[in-house]
């Protein structure tokens, strides 16, 4: 097969969508090196990283990079042109991963990764520009894609609720997995933690600081826990960069009286993140909405006991390994912190459950499922679209 694969978000500073594309690309190259791969460092007009693929090359016997553009405008002109199949060298498969979706392919089978539909669930979770861009991509995919790859069953159900015309048998769930391998197990602590948090004696929450991730309610729950626990209270570490609509977050921590007990690391390296997962007392993930929820899975891979929201895809990821809590219930989260802090034996049992649940997710199995989908797509006619 000649496989065209979007890696546009897989450069430095990548988040969930980029990690998914990056790990799948590497797994495909390892599992099926006999195919011809064209990896697209730029894809469409919604997301543009001028440094790709220079900072993140991919090894492989028959790996090539698709067209590279020096500006977003040039990329937009290329990807929206007619005759796109010919310009790309007539690939058999084109796989879109960054929300944007081409509509001018005529021969290639178009596979589209659906990460989530949070942007239509609540307007307060992102900016208008992001909502419009994401919706435009998903809407175009609903019209033009031959197959949808959903990252969770929850995302699959929501997509079909919004786009009931799309054939359900062409929406396939292929789960993300952890990007970490055994070689990355040791890790190193972020500099900001030194002298402020002891290994095994801090709460951790990983994710971009933004409304959808629900750090405000977690901070409120932590303030209650802090008031009840006093000197025995463990600090709270928030690992992640600041996203949109959270400019007042530091002021909110000050108003709650907990700014000196909350450690904001900013964006952390992979080595630092592994250390945090391995040495936290528990991993807290109160998100209001997720397409998948990688920090839950990654934490469990390193044995982190997990308290997770019970919303959307998160029960699917956590299985029976985590305590699942309603994301809007501040009192419930506060009580869970106090209960777990006082129950080290329960925490040890959660470690074992976390490791067992994480072992159910594997990139080789996900890549094999994706290759099977590609093969299935090639023997079936394209969708009748438009």
C-alpha positions in Angstrom: 0.0 0.0 0.0 1.0 3.6 -0.5 -0.1 5.2 2.8 -0.2 9.0 3.2 -0.3 9.8 6.9 -0.7 13.2 8.6 2.0 14.0 11.2 1.5 17.7 11.3 0.9 17.9 15.1 3.6 15.4 16.0 6.4 18.0 16.5 7.8 19.5 19.7 5.2 20.7 22.2 2.6 18.2 21.0 -0.5 17.4 23.0 -3.0 14.5 22.7 -3.7 14.6 19.0 0.0 14.9 18.2 0.9 12.0 20.5 -1.7 9.8 18.8 -0.4 10.5 15.3 3.2 10.2 16.4 2.8 6.9 18.2 0.7 5.3 15.5 3.1 6.4 12.8 6.0 4.8 14.6 4.0 1.6 15.3 2.9 1.3 11.6 6.5 1.7 10.4 7.7 -1.0 12.8 4.8 -3.4 12.2 4.5 -3.1 8.4 7.7 -1.8 6.9 6.8 -3.3 3.5 4.4 -0.5 2.7 5.3 2.8 1.1 4.8 5.7 3.6 4.4 9.4 2.8 4.3 11.3 6.1 2.8 14.7 5.7 4.6 17.3 7.9 2.0 19.9 6.9 -1.7 19.0 6.5 -4.4 21.5 5.6 -4.9 25.0 6.7 -6.0 24.7 10.3 -2.7 23.7 12.0 0.8 24.7 10.8 4.2 23.9 12.3 7.1 25.2 10.1 9.6 23.0 11.9 8.1 19.7 11.0 9.6 17.2 10.2 13.1 18.6 11.0 12.7 18.2 14.8 10.9 14.9 14.7 12.1 12.5 11.9 10.8 9.0 11.5 13.0 6.0 10.7 12.0 3.5 8.0 13.1 1.7 4.9 10.5 3.3 2.6 9.6 6.5 4.4 9.3 9.7 2.6 7.9 13.1 3.6 5.0 14.7 1.7 5.0 18.3 0.6 6.5 20.7 3.1 5.4 24.4 3.0 7.0 27.5 4.4 3.8 29.3 5.3 0.2 28.5 6.4 -1.1 30.2 3.2 1.0 28.0 1.0 -0.2 24.9 2.8 -3.8 26.0 2.5 -3.4 26.6 -1.3 -1.9 23.2 -1.8 -4.3 21.1 0.3 -7.4 22.8 -1.1 -6.5 22.5 -4.7 -8.2 20.2 -7.2 -6.0 17.3 -8.5 -4.8 16.6 -5.0 -4.3 12.9 -5.6 -1.9 13.6 -8.4 0.0 16.2 -6.4 0.4 13.6 -3.6 1.6 10.9 -5.9 -1.6 8.9 -6.0 -1.7 7.4 -2.5 -4.0 4.5 -1.7 -4.8 5.9 1.7 -4.8 9.4 3.1 -5.2 9.5 6.9 -6.1 12.9 8.5 -5.2 13.4 12.2 -5.4 17.1 13.0 -9.1 17.9 12.7 -8.7 19.4 9.2 -10.2 17.3 6.4 -9.5 17.5 2.6 -12.4 17.3 0.2 -10.8 17.2 -3.2 -9.4 13.6 -3.1 -11.0 11.5 -5.8 -9.0 8.2 -5.8 -7.4 7.8 -2.4 -9.5 6.3 0.4 -9.8 9.1 3.0 -9.5 8.0 6.7 -10.2 10.7 9.4 -9.3 10.5 13.0 -12.0 11.9 15.3 -10.5 13.0 18.6 -13.5 14.6 20.2 -16.5 16.9 19.8 -15.9 19.0 22.9 -15.9 22.2 20.9 -19.6 21.8 20.1 -20.5 20.6 23.6 -19.7 23.8 25.5 -18.7 27.1 23.9 -16.9 28.1 27.1 -14.2 25.5 26.7 -12.4 27.1 23.8 -12.1 30.1 21.6 -14.4 30.9 18.7 -11.6 30.5 16.2 -10.8 27.0 17.5 -14.5 26.0 17.6 -15.0 27.1 14.0 -11.9 25.4 12.8 -12.6 22.1 14.5 -16.2 22.0 13.5 -15.3 22.8 9.9 -13.0 19.8 9.8 -15.4 17.4 11.4 -18.2 18.6 9.2 -16.1 18.1 6.1 -15.1 14.6 7.3 -18.8 13.8 7.8 -19.3 14.6 4.1 -16.0 13.5 2.5 -14.4 10.8 4.6 -14.6 7.1 3.7 -13.9 5.9 7.2 -13.8 7.6 10.6 -11.4 6.4 13.3 -12.8 7.3 16.7 -10.4 7.3 19.7 -13.1 6.0 22.0 -16.5 4.5 22.0 -17.8 7.6 23.6 -16.5 9.7 20.7 -18.0 7.3 18.2 -21.4 7.5 19.8 -21.3 11.3 19.9 -20.2 11.6 16.3 -23.1 9.4 15.1 -25.5 11.5 17.2 -24.4 14.6 15.4 -24.1 13.0 12.0 -26.6 10.2 11.8 -26.3 10.0 8.0 -22.8 8.6 8.3 -22.7 4.7 7.9 -22.1 3.4 11.5 -20.1 0.4 10.2 -17.5 2.9 8.8 -16.8 4.4 12.2 -14.2 2.2 13.9 -12.8 2.7 17.4 -9.0 2.4 17.7 -7.8 3.4 21.1 -4.7 5.5 21.8 -2.1 4.0 24.1 0.7 5.3 26.2 3.7 6.8 24.4 6.1 5.7 27.1 8.3 2.7 26.9 10.4 0.8 29.4 13.5 2.9 28.5 11.8 6.0 29.9 10.8 4.5 33.2 13.3 6.3 35.5 12.5 10.0 34.7 13.7 13.0 36.6 11.9 15.5 38.8 11.0 19.0 37.5 13.3 21.6 39.0 10.3 23.5 40.5 9.5 20.5 42.7 12.8 20.2 44.4 12.5 21.1 48.1 8.7 21.6 47.6 7.4 18.1 47.2 8.7 14.7 48.4 8.4 11.6 46.3 5.2 9.8 47.2 3.8 12.8 49.1 2.0 15.0 46.5 -1.2 14.9 44.5 -0.7 15.2 40.7 -3.0 16.5 38.0 -1.7 16.5 34.4 -3.2 18.6 31.5 -3.3 22.0 29.9 -4.8 24.5 32.3 -8.1 25.3 30.6 -11.9 25.2 31.5 -12.6 21.8 30.0 -9.9 20.2 32.2 -11.8 21.5 35.3 -8.8 22.6 37.4 -10.9 25.3 39.0 -13.1 22.8 40.7 -10.1 20.6 41.6 -8.6 23.6 43.3 -11.8 24.2 45.2 -11.8 20.6 46.3 -8.2 20.8 47.3 -8.8 23.9 49.4 -11.4 22.0 51.4 -9.1 19.0 51.8 -6.3 21.4 52.9 -8.6 23.0 55.5 -9.5 19.6 56.9 -6.0 18.0 56.8 -3.9 20.9 58.1 -0.2 20.2 58.4 -0.6 16.6 57.0 -2.0 17.8 53.7 0.1 17.0 50.7 0.8 19.7 48.0 -1.0 19.7 44.7 1.1 19.6 41.5 -0.5 20.8 38.3 1.6 19.7 35.3 0.8 21.4 32.0 0.9 24.7 30.2 -1.7 27.4 30.4 -4.4 27.2 27.7 -7.2 29.5 26.7 -9.6 31.4 29.0 -7.6 30.7 32.2 -5.7 34.0 32.5 -7.1 34.5 36.1 -6.2 31.1 37.4 -3.3 32.2 39.6 -5.6 34.9 41.1 -8.2 32.2 41.8 -5.6 30.2 43.7 -4.8 33.3 45.7 -8.4 33.9 46.5 -8.8 30.3 47.7 -5.8 30.8 50.0 -3.9 27.8 48.4 -1.4 29.5 46.1 1.5 28.5 48.3 0.4 24.8 48.3 -0.2 24.4 44.6 2.8 23.9 42.4 2.5 24.9 38.8 5.2 23.2 36.7 4.2 24.5 33.2 4.9 22.3 30.3 7.0 19.3 31.4 9.4 17.0 29.4 8.6 13.4 29.0 11.2 12.4 31.5 9.8 14.8 34.1 6.2 13.6 33.4 7.3 9.9 34.0 8.9 10.9 37.3 5.7 12.7 38.4 3.5 9.7 37.5 5.8 7.3 39.3 6.1 9.3 42.5 2.7 11.0 43.0 0.5 9.8 45.8 -2.4 9.8 43.3 -3.1 11.1 39.8 -6.2 13.3 39.7 -8.1 13.8 36.5 -11.4 15.8 37.0 -11.9 16.7 33.3 -15.5 17.6 32.2 -15.1 16.1 28.7 -12.6 13.9 27.0 -12.3 12.2 23.6 -10.0 9.7 25.3 -8.0 10.9 28.3 -4.3 10.0 27.9 -3.1 11.2 31.3 -5.3 8.6 33.0 -3.8 5.8 31.0 -0.2 7.1 31.2 -0.4 7.5 35.0 -1.8 3.9 35.4 1.1 2.6 33.2 3.4 3.7 36.0 1.2 2.5 38.8 -0.3 5.8 39.8 -3.5 5.4 41.8 -6.1 7.3 39.9 -9.1 9.5 40.8 -10.9 10.3 37.6 -14.0 12.1 36.4 -16.8 9.7 35.4 -17.7 11.7 32.2 -17.5 10.8 28.6 -14.7 8.4 27.6 -12.9 8.3 31.0 -14.7 5.2 32.4 -13.7 3.4 29.2 -10.1 4.2 29.8 -9.9 3.7 33.6 -12.0 0.5 33.7 -12.3 -0.7 37.3 -8.9 0.6 38.3 -9.8 4.2 39.3 -12.2 5.9 41.6 -14.7 7.5 39.3 -16.2 10.8 40.6 -18.7 13.3 39.2 -16.6 16.2 37.8 -19.0 19.0 39.1 -19.1 17.7 42.7 -16.4 19.6 44.6 -17.4 18.0 48.0 -17.1 14.5 46.5 -13.6 15.2 45.2 -12.6 16.7 48.6 -13.9 13.7 50.5 -12.1 11.3 48.1 -8.8 13.1 48.7 -9.2 12.9 52.5 -10.3 9.2 52.3 -7.4 8.1 50.1 -4.8 10.1 52.1 -5.9 8.2 55.2 -5.9 4.8 53.4 -2.4 3.8 52.2 -3.5 0.1 52.0 -6.3 1.0 49.6 -3.7 3.0 47.6 -1.5 0.0 47.2 -4.4 -2.0 45.9 -5.1 0.7 43.4 -1.5 0.5 42.2 -1.9 -3.1 41.2 -5.3 -2.4 39.4 -3.7 0.5 37.5 -0.9 -1.6 36.1 -3.3 -4.3 35.0 -5.6 -1.9 33.3 -2.8 -0.1 31.5 -1.6 -3.4 30.1 -4.8 -3.7 28.1 -3.7 -0.9 25.8 -1.0 -1.6 23.3 0.2 0.4 20.2 1.0 -2.8 18.2 -2.6 -3.9 18.6 -3.9 -0.5 17.7 -1.6 -0.3 14.6 -2.7 -3.8 13.5 -6.3 -2.7 13.8 -5.6 0.4 11.7 -3.8 -1.6 9.0 -6.7 -4.0 8.9 -9.0 -1.0 8.4 -6.8 0.3 5.5 -7.0 -3.1 3.8 -10.7 -3.2 4.3 -11.1 0.3 2.9 -9.2 -0.6 -0.3 -11.4 -3.5 -1.2 -14.6 -1.5 -0.7 -15.9 1.3 -2.9 -15.5 4.9 -1.7 -18.5 6.4 0.1 -21.0 8.1 -2.2 -20.4 11.7 -0.9 -21.7 15.2 -1.6 
